[in-house]
Amino acid sequence: MCGAQVVESNPGEASVGLAQSLHQKAEAGDSGAQYELGLYAKQRGDYQEAFNWFQLAAKQGLNGAQVDLAYLYVTGFGTAKDLEQAVHWYGLAAAQGNPNGEYSLGICYLHGEGIAQNSELARKWISLAFRHGDGARSLNATGLTYEIGPDRDLGEALKWYEKAAEMGYSEAQFNVCRLTAQGLVSPADYKASTDWCSTLAERGDPWGEYGLARMFVAGVGMQPDLKKAAEWYKKSAEQGNPAAQFELAALYSQGKGVQKNLPEAYKWATIAGAKKHPEARDFMESLTAQMTKAQISSAQSLALKWTQEHPLDPESSQTLDHIVYNMP
């Protein structure tokens, strides 16, 4: 996705007096107060109000507000989705040296969203973000520019992923796990991939759990074990990982590693489909041909119950985005 969610410091609950003071300052044109009110509104989930305040502050040149305004344009929260506008505001923030703006502008260049794809400019802006304190996230993104850009160089990508992984960045650790386990960088280092996936999985990271499950399926650096694979897929699926949800559905549909259960398979496929897993719809259609109406109704109820018990946070929902999750 073009740009990235920025985690701001939690503004907390404003007292009545503070809220009134902020409103007075904001109405008088104070950009800092406008931005604070935008953050309060975003915290409450009132994205339209947040958009209004961020826009006022952003137009006065406040780079933090420019980044948050751009993110709302990326997601379509509180306004119509508009990637060109997002790039515009990220660019203004980046020009002021805001590392979130620089990083996000680089990601837009990387994916060619809202602006023409350009890996060289992507690396330039991501590098500036790192120099301005962005940290491991930018090192990992630099790796991405070598993996998914036109000048693909997986060896170079792995070097950057490893740097970010050593700094504790979980997506980079998964990327190291993924590239080495698939043998995409020769020679395949199964011990490194197993170590990184295991490290992530044991601390409860959903992508680490997913990666370890994939390794148990394929027998990468270990004996294949579909029962253990199903256990790790389920841990990841329960945390909302759509890739794991889909793979778990596949195991239930075939009775591999778990007892065959078509309603359970349909349930997990439905949940993954709601998160836009690209293969879920066709998979559900194939299951429908094997199920009774009563089974389908039961599965839909199970999916609805799970979804209600695990409400989706629109700002932190996981996507499949750029990462290729297939193991050998």
Backbone bond lengths (Angstrom), bond angles and torsions (degrees), N, CA, C in turn:
res aa  C-N    CA-C-N  psi(-1)  N-CA   C-N-CA  omega(-1)  CA-C   N-CA-C  phi
1 M - - - 1.466 - - 1.519 109.50 -
2 C 1.342 115.37 138.92 1.463 120.34 176.83 1.523 109.67 -60.91
3 G 1.330 116.86 127.10 1.460 120.00 -179.51 1.507 111.33 79.03
4 A 1.308 115.63 -172.41 1.457 121.07 -178.92 1.505 109.68 -156.85
5 Q 1.324 114.65 151.18 1.453 119.58 176.83 1.521 109.44 -65.53
6 V 1.314 116.33 133.94 1.463 121.98 178.00 1.517 108.60 -102.85
7 V 1.311 116.42 124.18 1.457 120.47 178.94 1.516 108.25 -88.90
8 E 1.316 116.08 107.76 1.455 120.97 179.30 1.524 109.86 -87.99
9 S 1.312 115.92 164.19 1.453 119.01 174.22 1.516 108.54 -63.72
10 N 1.316 116.85 142.35 1.454 121.78 -175.84 1.520 110.32 -68.97
11 P 1.337 117.68 116.63 1.456 118.69 -178.40 1.517 113.62 -71.39
12 G 1.339 117.25 -14.79 1.463 120.07 178.88 1.514 111.94 71.42
13 E 1.292 115.70 -170.26 1.461 121.18 179.69 1.517 109.39 -94.48
14 A 1.305 115.20 119.01 1.461 119.27 -179.39 1.517 110.20 -74.60
15 S 1.339 115.71 140.09 1.458 119.38 173.70 1.519 108.82 -70.36
16 V 1.327 115.96 163.16 1.457 120.17 -178.95 1.523 110.29 -58.86
17 G 1.339 116.33 -43.46 1.458 120.34 -178.84 1.517 111.70 -64.73
18 L 1.330 116.08 -43.42 1.458 120.18 179.62 1.519 110.38 -64.38
19 A 1.335 116.49 -42.46 1.466 120.31 179.95 1.522 110.49 -61.02
20 Q 1.318 116.26 -42.99 1.465 119.60 179.42 1.526 110.83 -63.69
21 S 1.328 115.98 -40.93 1.460 120.51 179.63 1.519 110.86 -64.60
22 L 1.336 116.51 -42.94 1.451 119.99 178.64 1.522 111.37 -62.55
23 H 1.328 116.08 -43.36 1.461 119.94 179.22 1.527 111.01 -61.51
24 Q 1.301 116.75 -41.88 1.459 119.96 179.37 1.531 110.99 -62.02
25 K 1.344 115.89 -44.93 1.460 120.10 178.85 1.525 111.32 -66.01
26 A 1.334 115.51 -41.81 1.463 119.99 -178.77 1.523 111.13 -64.20
27 E 1.320 116.15 -44.30 1.462 120.35 179.89 1.530 111.07 -64.89
28 A 1.336 115.48 -27.21 1.465 119.79 178.35 1.528 111.77 -82.53
29 G 1.349 116.67 -2.67 1.458 120.57 175.74 1.503 115.68 101.63
30 D 1.343 118.36 11.91 1.458 121.46 179.05 1.536 109.13 -73.88
31 S 1.343 117.26 112.08 1.467 120.83 -175.54 1.521 112.53 -64.84
32 G 1.347 116.59 -35.23 1.459 119.46 178.60 1.513 111.74 -63.82
33 A 1.330 117.20 -42.15 1.460 121.46 178.14 1.524 110.50 -67.00
34 Q 1.319 116.70 -38.62 1.464 120.40 177.96 1.528 110.55 -61.37
35 Y 1.317 114.91 -42.43 1.464 119.26 179.70 1.528 111.11 -65.49
36 E 1.327 116.96 -42.92 1.462 120.57 178.40 1.530 110.98 -59.68
37 L 1.319 116.57 -43.22 1.465 119.56 178.89 1.531 110.49 -64.88
38 G 1.330 116.40 -35.08 1.457 119.34 175.60 1.517 112.04 -63.00
39 L 1.347 115.52 -40.84 1.468 119.43 178.79 1.528 111.28 -66.12
40 Y 1.331 117.21 -39.80 1.465 120.26 176.57 1.518 110.43 -61.26
41 A 1.328 116.34 -43.76 1.464 120.41 -178.39 1.528 110.38 -65.78
42 K 1.324 116.76 -40.67 1.461 119.99 179.48 1.521 110.69 -64.40
43 Q 1.324 116.48 -39.13 1.459 120.57 178.75 1.522 111.01 -61.95
44 R 1.331 116.74 -35.58 1.460 121.19 178.90 1.522 112.54 -78.47
45 G 1.320 116.92 -9.62 1.453 120.18 -177.06 1.513 113.31 85.82
46 D 1.337 116.91 11.56 1.468 121.31 178.01 1.528 107.10 -93.08
47 Y 1.316 115.92 81.20 1.457 120.46 -172.95 1.522 112.96 -71.37
48 Q 1.317 117.42 -29.81 1.461 118.57 179.37 1.529 110.69 -65.58
49 E 1.341 116.49 -43.98 1.461 119.30 177.12 1.528 110.06 -65.91
50 A 1.340 116.29 -40.75 1.459 119.93 178.06 1.526 110.23 -58.75
51 F 1.332 116.34 -44.39 1.462 120.73 179.06 1.529 110.91 -57.39
52 N 1.319 116.18 -45.24 1.476 120.01 -178.07 1.525 111.97 -60.96
53 W 1.335 116.55 -45.37 1.463 119.69 -179.40 1.529 111.65 -70.40
54 F 1.343 116.71 -42.53 1.465 119.52 178.75 1.527 110.57 -60.02
55 Q 1.332 116.17 -40.63 1.459 120.08 -178.77 1.529 111.59 -62.54
56 L 1.322 116.15 -42.95 1.463 119.79 178.92 1.523 111.01 -62.17
57 A 1.338 116.46 -44.82 1.468 120.13 -179.21 1.522 111.14 -70.15
58 A 1.331 116.13 -38.61 1.467 120.36 -178.73 1.521 111.10 -63.98
59 K 1.317 116.87 -39.37 1.467 120.56 -179.56 1.528 111.57 -66.45
60 Q 1.324 116.24 -19.32 1.464 119.75 176.12 1.538 111.57 -90.65
61 G 1.328 116.10 2.40 1.457 119.83 174.31 1.505 115.96 95.27
62 L 1.329 119.04 8.73 1.468 121.09 179.83 1.526 108.38 -74.82
63 N 1.330 116.49 112.59 1.468 118.08 -170.19 1.524 114.17 -69.46
64 G 1.336 117.48 -30.54 1.458 118.56 176.14 1.521 111.11 -62.57
65 A 1.327 116.89 -42.25 1.456 121.64 177.93 1.522 110.81 -66.23
66 Q 1.330 116.76 -35.00 1.461 120.11 178.43 1.525 110.99 -62.78
67 V 1.326 116.66 -40.36 1.464 120.86 178.76 1.530 110.32 -65.73
68 D 1.326 117.12 -46.00 1.466 119.74 -179.09 1.529 111.30 -66.90
69 L 1.316 116.88 -37.30 1.462 120.45 177.21 1.528 109.68 -63.30
70 A 1.320 116.82 -43.71 1.463 120.87 178.91 1.520 110.80 -59.71
71 Y 1.342 116.08 -41.58 1.464 119.57 -179.20 1.534 111.41 -62.58
72 L 1.324 117.02 -37.31 1.461 119.49 177.50 1.527 110.53 -66.07
73 Y 1.318 117.01 -35.00 1.464 119.82 175.30 1.531 110.93 -67.41
74 V 1.325 117.52 -34.85 1.466 121.30 178.31 1.525 110.79 -65.28
75 T 1.313 116.25 -46.12 1.466 121.24 -174.11 1.520 114.02 -86.57
76 G 1.338 116.25 -23.63 1.459 119.13 -174.59 1.509 112.47 80.25
77 F 1.333 117.63 17.38 1.462 120.97 175.97 1.529 108.78 -81.51
78 G 1.309 117.33 120.36 1.459 121.54 175.54 1.508 114.33 80.33
79 T 1.335 117.03 -1.27 1.465 121.14 -179.68 1.516 108.47 -164.02
80 A 1.332 116.61 172.48 1.461 119.54 176.06 1.523 109.93 -71.19
81 K 1.314 116.55 138.99 1.457 120.60 178.08 1.525 109.48 -62.88
82 D 1.328 116.83 130.39 1.460 120.68 -176.28 1.532 108.15 -153.24
83 L 1.329 116.66 96.69 1.466 120.52 -175.16 1.521 112.50 -69.84
84 E 1.316 117.79 -29.52 1.462 119.06 177.36 1.534 110.76 -66.58
85 Q 1.330 115.98 -39.77 1.461 119.25 175.27 1.524 110.77 -65.25
86 A 1.324 116.23 -38.42 1.463 120.02 178.08 1.518 110.30 -59.41
87 V 1.331 116.73 -47.20 1.464 120.97 179.32 1.525 110.31 -60.92
88 H 1.331 116.69 -40.56 1.460 120.94 179.04 1.530 111.39 -56.49
89 W 1.328 116.20 -49.45 1.467 119.88 -176.55 1.524 112.32 -74.84
90 Y 1.341 116.88 -36.98 1.465 118.37 173.86 1.532 109.87 -60.11
91 G 1.340 115.61 -39.89 1.454 119.69 -179.45 1.516 112.81 -63.30
92 L 1.324 116.97 -40.04 1.463 120.06 178.60 1.525 111.12 -65.70
93 A 1.343 115.88 -40.44 1.464 119.03 178.04 1.531 110.68 -67.85
94 A 1.337 116.61 -40.12 1.462 121.05 179.98 1.527 110.83 -63.20
95 A 1.321 116.16 -37.61 1.465 120.18 -179.63 1.521 112.21 -63.94
96 Q 1.333 116.15 -21.04 1.462 121.04 177.31 1.532 111.96 -92.59
97 G 1.340 116.30 2.34 1.462 119.48 179.14 1.507 114.42 84.21
98 N 1.337 117.99 16.29 1.459 120.75 176.81 1.529 108.66 -73.60
99 P 1.341 118.83 118.15 1.470 119.91 -174.90 1.524 113.84 -63.59
100 N 1.337 117.77 -32.36 1.461 119.04 176.70 1.521 110.93 -67.41
101 G 1.325 116.15 -38.06 1.452 120.00 176.42 1.521 111.54 -66.49
102 E 1.331 116.53 -42.33 1.462 120.83 179.44 1.529 110.74 -63.92
103 Y 1.323 116.24 -46.39 1.466 120.12 179.76 1.526 110.57 -60.96
104 S 1.323 116.13 -47.90 1.458 120.27 -175.78 1.521 111.86 -66.68
105 L 1.328 117.11 -37.76 1.458 120.21 176.30 1.528 109.74 -63.44
106 G 1.328 116.47 -40.02 1.456 120.21 176.87 1.518 112.16 -60.97
107 I 1.334 116.45 -41.37 1.464 120.25 179.52 1.526 110.49 -65.61
108 C 1.330 117.43 -37.21 1.466 120.75 177.00 1.524 110.35 -62.82
109 Y 1.333 116.90 -43.10 1.457 120.49 176.23 1.530 110.79 -63.54
110 L 1.309 116.67 -39.15 1.461 121.01 -178.22 1.520 111.79 -60.64
111 H 1.336 116.50 -45.82 1.466 121.06 -176.43 1.524 112.79 -91.30
112 G 1.333 117.12 -7.97 1.457 119.20 -178.28 1.505 111.94 66.11
113 E 1.318 117.05 40.82 1.459 122.37 -179.09 1.524 109.59 -110.31
114 G 1.334 115.00 116.36 1.455 120.03 -178.17 1.503 113.18 82.59
115 I 1.329 116.48 -4.95 1.457 122.53 -177.90 1.528 107.36 -163.80
116 A 1.327 117.75 157.95 1.464 120.69 -178.81 1.525 111.10 -63.26
117 Q 1.345 116.01 138.89 1.461 120.77 179.80 1.529 110.31 -62.21
118 N 1.334 115.75 133.57 1.457 120.50 -179.53 1.521 108.44 -156.44
119 S 1.323 115.94 101.64 1.470 120.11 -176.27 1.521 111.84 -66.09
120 E 1.331 116.13 -34.83 1.466 119.05 -179.30 1.522 111.05 -64.13
121 L 1.342 117.10 -44.80 1.461 120.14 177.76 1.525 110.94 -69.45
122 A 1.327 116.13 -33.56 1.465 119.23 176.43 1.518 110.18 -58.92
123 R 1.340 116.17 -47.66 1.468 119.77 179.76 1.521 111.43 -65.00
124 K 1.331 117.11 -36.92 1.457 120.33 179.76 1.524 110.79 -59.30
125 W 1.328 116.55 -50.57 1.467 119.58 -175.79 1.526 111.73 -72.11
126 I 1.321 116.80 -36.62 1.466 119.91 178.10 1.524 110.35 -66.49
127 S 1.330 116.10 -37.69 1.469 120.53 176.84 1.524 111.01 -63.67
128 L 1.336 117.52 -41.29 1.460 121.00 177.25 1.529 110.55 -62.68
129 A 1.330 115.94 -39.65 1.466 119.30 178.45 1.521 110.59 -60.48
130 F 1.345 116.27 -41.84 1.461 119.88 178.51 1.522 110.73 -63.16
131 R 1.330 116.57 -43.80 1.468 120.52 179.86 1.527 111.56 -63.11
132 H 1.318 116.22 -27.00 1.465 120.17 -179.62 1.530 112.49 -96.01
133 G 1.339 116.27 16.54 1.457 119.49 170.27 1.505 117.11 102.53
134 D 1.335 119.19 10.09 1.469 119.34 -176.65 1.523 113.03 -69.19
135 G 1.314 118.47 -31.95 1.455 120.58 172.89 1.517 115.17 87.61
136 A 1.344 115.88 -149.62 1.463 122.71 -170.37 1.521 112.71 -61.85
137 R 1.322 117.51 -30.53 1.464 120.04 179.27 1.526 110.61 -55.37
138 S 1.329 117.27 -41.44 1.461 121.36 -179.26 1.522 111.89 -71.85
139 L 1.323 117.80 -34.91 1.457 119.96 175.95 1.523 110.28 -63.32
140 N 1.319 116.43 -43.09 1.456 120.23 177.48 1.524 110.79 -62.85
141 A 1.332 116.93 -42.74 1.462 120.70 -179.87 1.530 111.21 -64.50
142 T 1.324 116.75 -33.65 1.459 119.54 175.70 1.529 109.85 -61.97
143 G 1.323 115.75 -40.61 1.463 119.44 174.37 1.520 111.62 -58.55
144 L 1.319 116.41 -40.42 1.465 120.13 179.52 1.521 111.77 -61.57
145 T 1.338 116.53 -35.83 1.461 118.70 -179.01 1.528 111.52 -64.00
146 Y 1.337 116.57 -25.94 1.457 119.99 177.40 1.527 111.95 -88.46
147 E 1.325 116.96 -18.88 1.472 118.81 -179.52 1.517 112.59 -89.24
148 I 1.328 117.75 -41.34 1.465 118.59 -172.55 1.529 113.11 -110.97
149 G 1.325 117.36 -0.63 1.452 119.81 177.51 1.526 111.38 -82.54
150 P 1.337 117.68 173.16 1.469 121.26 -179.09 1.524 113.52 -66.48
151 D 1.349 117.92 -26.86 1.466 121.58 178.11 1.521 109.31 -95.46
152 R 1.327 115.78 60.03 1.465 121.94 -172.42 1.530 111.01 -62.64
153 D 1.337 115.05 130.01 1.464 122.01 179.05 1.526 106.35 -147.96
154 L 1.326 115.74 93.04 1.459 119.84 -174.00 1.525 112.60 -68.04
155 G 1.307 116.94 -30.33 1.459 119.45 176.38 1.519 110.93 -62.82
156 E 1.332 116.42 -43.33 1.457 120.95 178.09 1.528 110.65 -68.05
157 A 1.331 115.88 -39.05 1.468 119.71 178.04 1.524 110.31 -59.28
158 L 1.335 115.91 -44.72 1.462 120.18 -178.71 1.522 111.65 -61.30
159 K 1.332 117.54 -38.15 1.469 120.26 179.13 1.527 110.93 -58.27
160 W 1.338 116.09 -44.52 1.459 119.97 -179.07 1.529 111.18 -71.11
161 Y 1.325 116.36 -38.43 1.467 119.26 177.17 1.524 110.43 -60.71
162 E 1.337 115.97 -42.09 1.464 120.08 -179.07 1.522 111.22 -63.43
163 K 1.332 117.17 -39.64 1.467 120.26 178.14 1.524 110.61 -60.78
164 A 1.338 115.55 -45.93 1.461 119.44 -179.99 1.521 111.39 -69.11
165 A 1.331 116.55 -36.28 1.466 121.14 179.68 1.521 110.63 -62.58
166 E 1.332 116.48 -41.79 1.463 120.36 -180.00 1.528 111.39 -65.43
167 M 1.337 116.95 -21.21 1.464 121.01 177.08 1.525 111.87 -88.16
168 G 1.347 116.25 1.54 1.469 120.17 175.05 1.513 115.44 93.25
169 Y 1.342 118.31 11.83 1.466 120.61 -177.87 1.523 109.04 -80.96
170 S 1.331 117.20 116.41 1.466 121.08 -168.81 1.525 113.59 -65.48
171 E 1.329 118.60 -38.59 1.463 118.69 179.61 1.515 110.81 -64.45
172 A 1.338 116.62 -36.90 1.461 120.00 177.91 1.523 110.49 -66.90
173 Q 1.313 117.07 -38.75 1.462 120.32 177.79 1.524 110.48 -61.83
174 F 1.340 115.72 -40.40 1.460 118.59 176.65 1.524 110.76 -66.90
175 N 1.327 117.45 -37.67 1.460 120.07 179.57 1.529 111.15 -63.62
176 V 1.338 117.14 -38.42 1.464 120.41 175.54 1.526 109.45 -63.68
177 C 1.319 115.66 -46.39 1.469 121.66 177.83 1.521 110.03 -55.43
178 R 1.315 116.41 -47.67 1.466 122.22 -174.68 1.525 112.14 -66.72
179 L 1.329 117.44 -49.77 1.458 119.95 -176.74 1.523 112.26 -65.30
180 T 1.328 115.83 -42.57 1.464 118.21 -177.86 1.522 111.37 -72.01
181 A 1.329 116.87 -39.16 1.462 119.41 -178.26 1.520 111.73 -67.05
182 Q 1.332 116.48 -34.23 1.464 119.58 179.98 1.526 112.46 -79.16
183 G 1.335 116.47 -8.29 1.454 118.84 -177.13 1.512 111.85 69.62
184 L 1.327 117.08 23.66 1.465 120.36 -179.52 1.514 111.57 -73.81
185 V 1.333 116.28 -20.26 1.462 121.05 174.40 1.519 105.97 -118.53
186 S 1.292 117.37 115.78 1.462 121.60 -173.20 1.531 110.51 -85.48
187 P 1.347 118.28 139.75 1.460 124.76 -5.52 1.528 111.70 -82.32
188 A 1.309 116.47 155.21 1.463 120.36 178.79 1.521 109.67 -64.10
189 D 1.315 116.40 131.07 1.464 121.98 179.50 1.521 107.37 -108.00
190 Y 1.324 115.63 86.63 1.453 119.79 -174.76 1.518 112.30 -66.56
191 K 1.337 117.28 -32.06 1.459 119.10 179.58 1.523 110.14 -65.25
192 A 1.336 116.74 -43.55 1.463 119.68 -179.93 1.522 110.84 -62.77
193 S 1.330 116.57 -43.59 1.460 119.47 -178.40 1.521 110.60 -66.13
194 T 1.335 116.51 -41.59 1.461 120.11 178.86 1.526 110.75 -63.16
195 D 1.336 115.77 -43.20 1.468 119.71 -179.04 1.521 111.49 -61.89
196 W 1.352 116.64 -46.25 1.464 119.04 -177.91 1.522 111.62 -67.61
197 C 1.327 117.11 -43.48 1.469 119.18 179.31 1.523 110.87 -64.14
198 S 1.326 115.80 -41.29 1.471 119.58 -179.95 1.522 111.15 -64.45
199 T 1.340 115.95 -42.98 1.465 120.31 179.30 1.519 111.05 -57.76
200 L 1.323 115.87 -46.65 1.462 120.97 179.48 1.523 111.37 -64.50
201 A 1.328 114.94 -47.55 1.462 119.59 -175.42 1.524 111.74 -62.81
202 E 1.317 116.14 -42.14 1.461 119.56 -176.43 1.524 112.26 -67.33
203 R 1.332 117.83 -23.19 1.449 118.15 177.02 1.533 112.03 -97.86
204 G 1.343 115.69 11.20 1.456 119.78 170.94 1.504 115.94 87.20
205 D 1.338 118.00 15.15 1.457 119.77 177.96 1.527 109.05 -75.66
206 P 1.341 118.53 126.73 1.464 120.62 -175.11 1.522 114.22 -63.44
207 W 1.346 117.61 -31.96 1.462 118.09 178.31 1.517 110.97 -77.95
208 G 1.321 117.93 -31.10 1.459 119.64 174.10 1.518 110.59 -65.66
209 E 1.333 116.51 -41.62 1.465 121.12 176.98 1.521 110.55 -61.40
210 Y 1.331 115.01 -41.97 1.460 119.71 178.77 1.528 110.92 -64.53
211 G 1.323 116.45 -45.46 1.454 119.75 -179.34 1.518 112.40 -62.56
212 L 1.340 116.82 -41.51 1.462 120.23 179.03 1.525 110.39 -64.94
213 A 1.324 117.00 -38.87 1.463 120.38 177.01 1.524 110.79 -60.96
214 R 1.344 116.58 -44.34 1.454 120.10 179.19 1.532 111.14 -60.81
215 M 1.313 116.31 -35.67 1.454 119.71 179.89 1.526 111.21 -69.52
216 F 1.333 116.68 -36.85 1.465 119.75 176.01 1.529 111.03 -66.98
217 V 1.316 117.45 -34.52 1.473 120.58 177.48 1.522 110.17 -64.51
218 A 1.344 115.22 -47.97 1.461 120.12 -173.64 1.524 113.74 -84.40
219 G 1.337 117.29 -14.51 1.457 119.60 -175.54 1.514 111.94 70.82
220 V 1.349 115.57 39.26 1.457 120.57 -179.96 1.527 109.29 -83.03
221 G 1.337 116.55 109.16 1.458 120.95 178.83 1.518 113.11 72.34
222 M 1.330 116.81 11.93 1.467 121.50 -177.97 1.521 108.09 -162.82
223 Q 1.326 116.35 172.46 1.446 120.07 174.86 1.535 109.78 -75.88
224 P 1.349 118.26 138.75 1.468 119.31 176.37 1.524 110.40 -58.00
225 D 1.311 116.65 139.03 1.463 121.53 -179.46 1.527 107.63 -150.09
226 L 1.326 116.47 95.42 1.459 120.90 -175.66 1.524 112.38 -69.71
227 K 1.323 117.27 -27.63 1.459 119.37 177.60 1.524 110.29 -65.91
228 K 1.336 116.90 -46.24 1.464 120.21 177.64 1.529 110.68 -66.37
229 A 1.337 115.18 -36.84 1.464 118.71 177.65 1.526 110.31 -59.45
230 A 1.326 116.24 -44.71 1.465 120.07 -179.76 1.528 111.03 -63.02
231 E 1.315 116.78 -38.07 1.466 120.65 179.62 1.524 110.76 -62.65
232 W 1.343 116.35 -43.63 1.462 119.64 -179.06 1.526 111.57 -73.17
233 Y 1.329 116.88 -36.86 1.470 119.21 175.04 1.527 110.30 -59.57
234 K 1.323 116.14 -41.55 1.459 119.65 -176.96 1.528 110.88 -66.06
235 K 1.333 116.72 -40.89 1.463 119.51 177.68 1.536 110.53 -58.90
236 S 1.325 114.92 -44.54 1.460 119.93 -179.64 1.534 111.08 -69.14
237 A 1.324 116.38 -41.75 1.467 120.98 -179.93 1.514 111.62 -61.36
238 E 1.318 116.56 -40.58 1.462 120.76 -179.30 1.528 111.65 -65.51
239 Q 1.329 116.81 -20.92 1.463 120.83 176.87 1.530 112.05 -89.32
240 G 1.338 116.24 2.26 1.454 119.59 174.76 1.512 115.59 96.31
241 N 1.332 118.47 14.05 1.456 121.08 -179.62 1.531 109.59 -78.94
242 P 1.335 119.08 112.33 1.458 120.72 -175.42 1.523 113.69 -66.06
243 A 1.333 117.38 -31.24 1.463 119.66 178.17 1.524 110.34 -65.09
244 A 1.327 116.99 -43.68 1.462 121.43 178.68 1.526 110.45 -67.74
245 Q 1.316 116.89 -38.70 1.460 120.75 178.53 1.525 110.83 -58.75
246 F 1.325 115.79 -42.32 1.461 119.67 -179.75 1.525 111.31 -67.66
247 E 1.336 117.19 -44.35 1.466 120.10 -179.17 1.523 110.99 -65.79
248 L 1.339 116.83 -35.95 1.464 120.20 177.51 1.522 109.67 -64.97
249 A 1.335 116.60 -40.44 1.464 120.71 177.03 1.525 110.74 -58.69
250 A 1.334 115.79 -41.59 1.460 119.80 -179.84 1.527 111.64 -63.44
251 L 1.333 116.93 -40.21 1.464 119.88 178.68 1.523 111.18 -65.30
252 Y 1.339 117.06 -42.38 1.467 120.03 178.22 1.528 111.24 -63.92
253 S 1.312 117.10 -34.67 1.468 119.60 -177.77 1.523 111.74 -70.63
254 Q 1.343 116.50 -26.54 1.462 120.79 -177.66 1.526 113.30 -104.35
255 G 1.327 116.49 -10.42 1.454 119.72 -176.72 1.512 112.13 69.40
256 K 1.334 117.27 35.84 1.459 121.43 179.06 1.519 109.95 -104.49
257 G 1.328 116.25 117.81 1.461 121.26 -178.92 1.509 113.47 80.03
258 V 1.327 116.10 -12.70 1.466 123.58 178.50 1.521 107.41 -145.26
259 Q 1.319 116.11 164.16 1.455 119.41 175.28 1.533 109.02 -71.10
260 K 1.328 116.21 137.09 1.462 120.12 -178.38 1.522 110.47 -59.31
261 N 1.326 115.57 130.30 1.457 120.63 -175.56 1.530 107.74 -153.03
262 L 1.334 116.71 95.98 1.461 120.47 -175.50 1.531 113.19 -65.69
263 P 1.344 119.60 -40.74 1.477 118.04 176.03 1.531 112.52 -59.86
264 E 1.342 116.56 -38.92 1.464 119.89 178.84 1.535 109.95 -67.22
265 A 1.334 116.48 -38.89 1.460 120.50 176.78 1.522 110.30 -62.50
266 Y 1.319 116.38 -44.15 1.467 121.14 -179.32 1.527 110.09 -65.06
267 K 1.327 116.13 -38.48 1.468 120.63 178.70 1.512 110.99 -58.25
268 W 1.334 116.60 -52.03 1.456 119.62 -175.91 1.530 111.59 -69.72
269 A 1.314 117.04 -33.53 1.460 119.91 176.66 1.527 110.66 -65.89
270 T 1.339 115.72 -38.24 1.462 120.37 178.27 1.521 110.70 -63.36
271 I 1.321 116.02 -43.87 1.472 120.93 -179.41 1.528 109.91 -64.90
272 A 1.342 116.82 -43.33 1.467 120.23 178.33 1.524 110.33 -64.24
273 G 1.325 116.55 -38.85 1.461 120.95 179.15 1.509 112.52 -63.67
274 A 1.338 116.15 -35.95 1.465 120.14 178.29 1.524 110.97 -64.21
275 K 1.340 115.79 -23.98 1.464 120.49 177.19 1.523 111.27 -98.82
276 K 1.349 114.15 17.84 1.466 122.46 171.37 1.527 113.60 67.61
277 H 1.341 116.67 34.06 1.456 117.62 170.86 1.526 107.39 -63.74
278 P 1.332 118.33 128.09 1.464 120.96 -171.28 1.522 115.91 -64.77
279 E 1.323 118.64 -21.01 1.461 121.02 -177.06 1.523 113.21 -102.58
280 A 1.322 117.95 -3.88 1.466 120.72 -171.11 1.527 112.92 -65.92
281 R 1.337 117.41 -43.17 1.457 119.58 -175.32 1.532 112.22 -60.65
282 D 1.334 116.93 -48.76 1.464 120.34 179.86 1.524 110.94 -63.55
283 F 1.324 115.85 -37.30 1.466 119.62 179.96 1.529 110.49 -64.63
284 M 1.331 116.74 -42.52 1.464 120.70 179.00 1.529 111.33 -63.09
285 E 1.326 116.55 -36.64 1.466 119.69 177.98 1.523 111.00 -64.97
286 S 1.328 116.46 -37.84 1.466 119.43 178.13 1.518 111.35 -67.86
287 L 1.336 116.81 -34.15 1.468 120.18 177.75 1.519 111.14 -70.54
288 T 1.328 116.69 -37.73 1.463 121.30 -177.70 1.526 111.42 -56.13
289 A 1.331 116.50 -37.02 1.471 120.53 -178.75 1.522 112.15 -67.44
290 Q 1.344 116.49 -16.81 1.466 120.19 -177.23 1.531 112.66 -103.75
291 M 1.331 117.54 -3.74 1.458 121.34 -171.42 1.516 112.31 -115.93
292 T 1.331 115.17 154.97 1.459 120.74 174.24 1.525 108.89 -83.34
293 K 1.322 116.21 164.80 1.463 120.24 178.15 1.525 110.70 -61.13
294 A 1.338 116.04 -36.76 1.467 120.09 179.50 1.525 110.66 -64.91
295 Q 1.329 117.20 -40.08 1.464 120.54 178.96 1.526 111.43 -66.12
296 I 1.328 115.81 -41.16 1.461 119.98 179.54 1.522 110.41 -64.41
297 S 1.322 116.53 -42.41 1.466 120.76 178.80 1.518 110.73 -62.48
298 S 1.333 116.02 -41.99 1.464 120.62 179.16 1.527 110.53 -63.92
299 A 1.326 116.38 -42.70 1.458 120.86 -179.69 1.524 111.27 -64.14
300 Q 1.320 116.77 -40.48 1.462 120.74 178.95 1.527 110.73 -64.19
301 S 1.328 115.96 -38.24 1.469 119.95 177.64 1.519 110.80 -65.65
302 L 1.335 116.42 -40.75 1.462 120.53 178.27 1.529 111.04 -63.01
303 A 1.339 115.91 -41.77 1.470 120.05 179.59 1.522 111.06 -65.19
304 L 1.330 116.29 -41.56 1.463 120.68 179.43 1.521 110.49 -64.18
305 K 1.323 116.38 -42.89 1.464 121.12 179.50 1.528 110.32 -61.37
306 W 1.335 116.63 -45.14 1.465 119.86 -179.59 1.522 110.11 -63.54
307 T 1.310 117.06 -43.02 1.462 121.31 -178.40 1.521 111.17 -63.79
308 Q 1.329 116.84 -39.68 1.463 120.28 178.73 1.516 111.46 -67.27
309 E 1.318 116.84 -32.89 1.463 121.27 179.63 1.524 112.16 -81.22
310 H 1.333 116.50 -14.13 1.463 121.42 -179.60 1.527 108.56 -131.13
311 P 1.346 117.59 70.77 1.466 120.11 -177.20 1.518 111.72 -59.96
312 L 1.317 115.24 140.03 1.457 121.40 -177.59 1.514 110.90 -79.98
313 D 1.321 115.75 127.27 1.456 121.79 172.41 1.521 106.66 -87.42
314 P 1.337 118.67 111.59 1.466 119.97 -174.01 1.519 113.97 -62.96
315 E 1.328 117.87 -20.03 1.459 120.12 -178.18 1.522 113.19 -92.40
316 S 1.336 117.22 -13.28 1.460 117.90 -178.37 1.519 111.70 -125.38
317 S 1.332 117.20 6.46 1.455 120.13 -179.20 1.520 109.43 -61.43
318 Q 1.336 114.98 138.15 1.453 119.39 -177.57 1.514 110.19 -81.92
319 T 1.317 116.82 145.94 1.450 122.27 177.40 1.517 108.33 -127.13
320 L 1.300 115.99 167.63 1.453 119.76 177.31 1.519 111.12 -83.60
321 D 1.327 117.23 -26.57 1.455 124.36 174.44 1.535 113.99 35.46
322 H 1.334 116.08 -124.66 1.459 121.25 -167.71 1.515 114.35 -92.58
323 I 1.313 119.37 -13.72 1.460 120.14 -169.80 1.536 110.60 -82.70
324 V 1.320 115.90 133.84 1.463 121.38 174.72 1.525 106.69 -89.54
325 Y 1.331 116.81 115.23 1.458 118.91 -171.72 1.524 113.93 -97.40
326 N 1.315 118.21 2.76 1.458 119.39 -177.54 1.519 111.37 -73.85
327 M 1.322 114.35 132.36 1.454 120.69 171.60 1.532 107.05 -98.96
328 P 1.337 119.19 169.72 1.474 120.23 -178.84 1.509 111.65 -65.29
